[in-house]
Amino acid sequence: MPRVAILREESVPLDERALIARILDGDRVAGRQLYEAHAARVHRLVYRLCGDAELAQDFTQDTFVRAFDQLSRFRGEAAFGTWIHRIAVTVTLNGMRKVKRIRERETPLDDGPGFGEVSQRADPDLRSRIAAAIDALPEGSRMTLIMHDIEGYTHAEIAEALGVAEGTSKSRLFEARGRLRQALAAFVKE
């Protein structure tokens, strides 16, 4: 009868040098194996640094993208886990600085220019529900909605400013509008 062992990620012996060589030769399966061996620990580290689940997912993904882009520079002097954790810390700290700068520039909807008489005449309950619904959006969707629908930026400008693809900007706007429709459905007249 074969012996079945429960393996934790720390106890899985990987020949990381061989995996890295296979990845550099274009082996996607090896890339997936290396990712799966380290993703959970990288995510835990990133989450502890930023304290936000959504940001931790983004920063973890960014860490692996950067690591695989720079894999040919990995010299093997330290363990791969140490090397990728260093990348994760750098990505997270830089990302948190960017998030902080963006959040510092955010202003409440009532303080922004361009709302004029229309927003002042709107139902106060509707105004507060709109503001709450926008605040409840995921950060990327919220920023995209504000930049596009309120400030008038194009998707190309948003993509450049936020460092995302133009398609990502469009999908975030679509998602944000859908969530707002759901949150504000009670105010729609039949």
C-alpha positions as CSV (number, residue, x, y, z in Angstrom):
1,M,0.0,0.0,0.0
2,P,1.5,3.4,-1.0
3,R,2.4,5.7,1.8
4,V,0.5,9.0,1.8
5,A,2.0,12.0,3.5
6,I,0.5,15.3,4.2
7,L,3.0,17.8,2.9
8,R,3.3,21.4,4.1
9,E,4.8,23.9,1.7
10,E,7.9,24.2,3.8
11,S,8.5,20.4,3.7
12,V,8.2,20.0,-0.1
13,P,11.6,19.4,-1.5
14,L,12.0,21.3,-4.7
15,D,15.0,21.4,-6.9
16,E,14.6,25.1,-7.4
17,R,17.7,25.5,-9.6
18,A,16.3,22.9,-12.0
19,L,12.9,24.5,-12.0
20,I,14.4,27.9,-12.6
21,A,16.4,26.5,-15.5
22,R,13.2,25.0,-17.0
23,I,11.3,28.2,-16.6
24,L,14.1,30.1,-18.4
25,D,13.7,27.6,-21.2
26,G,10.0,28.4,-21.4
27,D,8.5,25.6,-19.3
28,R,5.2,27.0,-18.0
29,V,4.5,24.0,-15.8
30,A,7.8,24.6,-13.9
31,G,6.7,28.2,-13.5
32,R,3.5,27.1,-12.0
33,Q,5.3,24.7,-9.6
34,L,7.6,27.4,-8.4
35,Y,4.7,29.8,-8.0
36,E,2.6,27.3,-6.0
37,A,5.6,26.5,-3.8
38,H,6.0,30.1,-2.7
39,A,2.6,31.9,-3.3
40,A,1.0,31.3,0.1
41,R,4.0,32.5,2.1
42,V,4.5,35.6,-0.1
43,H,0.8,36.4,0.2
44,R,0.9,36.1,4.0
45,L,4.0,38.4,4.2
46,V,2.4,41.0,1.9
47,Y,-0.9,40.9,3.8
48,R,0.9,41.5,7.0
49,L,2.7,44.4,5.5
50,C,-0.3,46.1,3.9
51,G,-3.3,44.9,6.0
52,D,-5.7,44.8,3.1
53,A,-6.8,41.6,1.4
54,E,-7.4,43.1,-2.0
55,L,-4.1,45.0,-2.1
56,A,-2.3,41.8,-0.8
57,Q,-3.6,39.9,-3.8
58,D,-2.5,42.6,-6.2
59,F,0.9,43.0,-4.6
60,T,1.4,39.2,-4.5
61,Q,0.7,39.0,-8.2
62,D,3.0,42.0,-8.9
63,T,5.7,40.3,-6.9
64,F,5.6,37.1,-9.1
65,V,5.4,39.1,-12.3
66,R,8.5,41.0,-11.3
67,A,10.3,37.9,-10.1
68,F,9.6,36.0,-13.3
69,D,10.7,39.0,-15.3
70,Q,14.0,39.1,-13.4
71,L,14.5,35.4,-13.0
72,S,17.6,35.4,-15.2
73,R,19.2,37.7,-12.6
74,F,18.7,35.2,-9.8
75,R,22.2,34.0,-8.9
76,G,21.3,31.4,-6.3
77,E,23.5,32.9,-3.6
78,A,20.5,32.9,-1.3
79,A,17.4,30.7,-1.3
80,F,14.8,31.5,-3.9
81,G,12.3,32.1,-1.0
82,T,14.6,34.8,0.4
83,W,15.0,36.4,-3.0
84,I,11.3,36.5,-3.7
85,H,10.5,37.8,-0.3
86,R,12.8,40.7,-0.8
87,I,11.0,41.5,-4.1
88,A,7.6,41.2,-2.2
89,V,8.7,43.7,0.4
90,T,9.9,46.2,-2.2
91,V,6.7,45.8,-4.3
92,T,4.5,46.2,-1.2
93,L,6.3,49.2,0.2
94,N,6.3,50.9,-3.2
95,G,2.7,50.0,-3.7
96,M,1.6,51.3,-0.3
97,R,3.4,54.6,-1.0
98,K,1.4,54.9,-4.3
99,V,-1.8,54.1,-2.5
100,K,-1.1,56.6,0.2
101,R,-0.4,59.4,-2.4
102,I,-3.6,58.5,-4.3
103,R,-5.7,58.5,-1.0
104,E,-4.2,61.9,0.0
105,R,-5.5,63.4,-3.2
106,E,-9.0,62.0,-2.8
107,T,-11.6,64.6,-1.7
108,P,-15.2,64.0,-0.6
109,L,-17.7,64.3,-3.4
110,D,-19.4,67.4,-1.8
111,D,-16.0,69.2,-1.8
112,G,-15.3,68.7,-5.4
113,P,-15.9,71.3,-8.1
114,G,-18.3,70.7,-10.9
115,F,-21.3,69.5,-9.0
116,G,-23.1,72.9,-9.1
117,E,-26.8,73.3,-8.7
118,V,-27.7,69.8,-9.8
119,S,-26.1,68.1,-6.8
120,Q,-27.4,70.8,-4.4
121,R,-30.9,70.2,-5.6
122,A,-30.7,66.4,-5.5
123,D,-32.5,64.5,-2.8
124,P,-30.2,64.5,0.3
125,D,-30.8,60.8,0.9
126,L,-29.9,60.0,-2.7
127,R,-26.7,62.1,-2.4
128,S,-25.6,60.3,0.7
129,R,-26.5,56.9,-0.8
130,I,-24.4,57.8,-4.0
131,A,-21.5,58.9,-1.9
132,A,-21.7,55.7,0.3
133,A,-22.1,53.5,-2.8
134,I,-19.0,55.1,-4.4
135,D,-17.0,54.7,-1.2
136,A,-18.0,51.0,-1.0
137,L,-16.4,50.3,-4.4
138,P,-13.1,48.5,-4.6
139,E,-10.3,51.1,-4.8
140,G,-9.4,50.5,-8.4
141,S,-13.0,50.6,-9.6
142,R,-13.7,53.7,-7.4
143,M,-10.7,55.6,-8.8
144,T,-11.6,54.6,-12.4
145,L,-15.2,55.7,-11.9
146,I,-14.2,59.1,-10.4
147,M,-11.5,59.7,-13.0
148,H,-13.7,58.8,-15.9
149,D,-17.3,59.8,-15.0
150,I,-16.7,62.7,-12.7
151,E,-13.3,64.1,-13.8
152,G,-13.6,63.3,-17.5
153,Y,-10.4,61.4,-18.1
154,T,-10.2,59.0,-21.0
155,H,-9.4,55.3,-20.5
156,A,-6.0,55.8,-22.0
157,E,-5.2,58.6,-19.5
158,I,-6.6,56.5,-16.6
159,A,-4.5,53.5,-17.7
160,E,-1.4,55.6,-17.8
161,A,-2.0,57.3,-14.4
162,L,-2.9,54.1,-12.6
163,G,-0.4,51.9,-14.3
164,V,-2.9,49.4,-15.7
165,A,-4.0,48.3,-19.2
166,E,-6.7,50.3,-21.0
167,G,-8.9,47.3,-20.9
168,T,-8.6,47.0,-17.2
169,S,-9.8,50.6,-16.9
170,K,-12.8,49.8,-19.0
171,S,-13.7,46.7,-17.1
172,R,-13.3,48.5,-13.7
173,L,-15.6,51.2,-14.9
174,F,-18.2,48.6,-16.1
175,E,-17.9,46.9,-12.7
176,A,-18.3,50.2,-10.8
177,R,-21.3,51.2,-12.7
178,G,-23.0,47.8,-12.2
179,R,-22.4,48.0,-8.5
180,L,-23.8,51.5,-8.3
181,R,-26.9,50.4,-10.2
182,Q,-27.4,47.7,-7.6
183,A,-26.8,50.0,-4.7
184,L,-29.1,52.7,-6.0
185,A,-31.9,50.5,-7.4
186,A,-34.3,51.7,-4.8
187,F,-34.1,55.2,-6.2
188,V,-35.0,54.3,-9.8
189,K,-38.5,55.2,-10.8
190,E,-40.4,52.4,-12.5
